[in-house]
Amino acid sequence: MKPFAYVRAASVEEAADAFASRPGARYLGGGTNLVDLMKLGVEQPATLVDITRLPLDTVEELPDGSVRIGATVRNSDLAAHPVVRDRYPALSQAVLAGASGQLRNAATTGGNLLQRTRCPYFQDVSKPCNKRDPGSGCGARDGVHRDHAVLGHSAQCIATNPSDMAVALAALDARVELHGPEGERSVPVTEFHRLPGDHPERDTEIGPGELITGVLLPAAPAGLPSAYRKARDRASYAFALASVAAVLDVADGVVQYAGIAFGALAHRPWRARLAEQALLGAAPTTAAFEHAVDLELAAAQPLRDNAYKVTLARNLAVDVLGGLAPPTRT
């Protein structure tokens, strides 16, 4: 047994103070990732700061049409919320694609974003892993890496971010709201998670003592076409091999706006800026979708056993985009 202290915070300020005053503390929301890692010996927090009683458990529609999702909103409640289903269907679909019903009932919005970017080598303390033990090496690079990154990886780490929800939030231009010692700030979801570089142990840009208080979704009209699709080895309770979230606005026969993000290809959700730019002003044809996605995936650097991911992600993205605006076949 590894002993640890426990604090139940009654306010955001109390949670932040408790975290800052206790070295080795971790915030506890649903615990669906943290507790697993504690059981494996990967995480050994000195203190758990329980934030489940904080008043951050609502989905709030703001006067400007944007929507704020509290950090402790459960994944199941988020996926079922009428505003989310109506205006941001890709987000609802992504949340429902993650984990199991039981886990979605426990997991929180903030916890989902903070789950560790990981692979089996990270979770096995007998194996080398620069993320878990900086400088020990990356066992996956010359080992089993069928499920690993093809974009943005480094010599230090090839793990992929496992979140389905974060992929949809990236495509939707969401922002993460934070409370910390320096006050309040917000960070685009696309910049919240990090590429591994030389410091794969740092998954996110969250600062010391900061707490996620919510996620802000920009205003979106009801019925704006968006979707999330995930390819995996089995029908449920499996991480993605590749996934795509997309938002597409077509008017007067051309693409007016596109938001596209890939999951399971990199250390963070991969916003497909090149593909989006290529689609602006283009007719929504299969050829246009293929060209745009190929531009984005040209940067892929697959490893020995995961080149299939590039083709899988390409076909998935073209299919998702075609479903949002059925193209004229050319």
Secondary structure, DSSP 8 states (H G I E B T S, - for coil): ----EEEE-SSHHHHHHHHHTSTTEEEESS-TTHHHHHHHTS---SEEEE-TTSS---EEE-TTS-EEEETT-BHHHHHH-HHHHHH-HHHHHHHHHSS-HHHHHH-BHHHHHHS--B-HHHH-TTS-BTTTSTTS-BTTTSS--TTS-SSS-BTTB--B---SHHHHHHHTT-EEEEEETTEEEEEEHHHHB---TT-TT--B---TT-EEEEEEE----TT--EEEEEE-SSSSS---SEEEEEEEEEETTEEEEEEEEEESSSSS-EE-HHHHHHHTTS---HHHHHHHHHHHHTT----TT-THHHHHHHHHHHHHHHHHS-----
